[in-house]
Amino acid sequence: GTSKSKVAYCKMIGGRYQAVNLKNPETIEIRLWAGTLVLAEFFASLEMTDFLVRLTKRLNNKQIQALTWSKIVSRIKRTTKYKYLLPYLKCKGLDKMERGE
């Protein structure tokens, strides 16, 4: 369907406590990361959020739908912008994992 019909569907099935909250008509709220007291993990989460926002702004819907975890990690590896993100992914073994591919 169209992007508008997908948003309408998400609003219908999703509550305000879903990973993506569309209940407020003025905002889109994203809740992806668990809380942490580890400073490096906190900054890695912020960096991943920044990376995903910047990435999705550059891609069209078809390109976004074609993304895989390994493609995302490959793009992260090609940037030097983030101090905490890649070391965190490596520490957790997420830099080589294939997520549902």
Buried (B, 14 or more C-beta within 10 A) or exposed (E): EEEEEEBEEBEEEBEEEBEEBBBEEEEEEEEEBEEEEEEBBBBBBBBBBEBBEEBEEEEEEEEEEEBEBBEBBEEBEEEEEBEBBBEBBEEEEBBEEEEEE
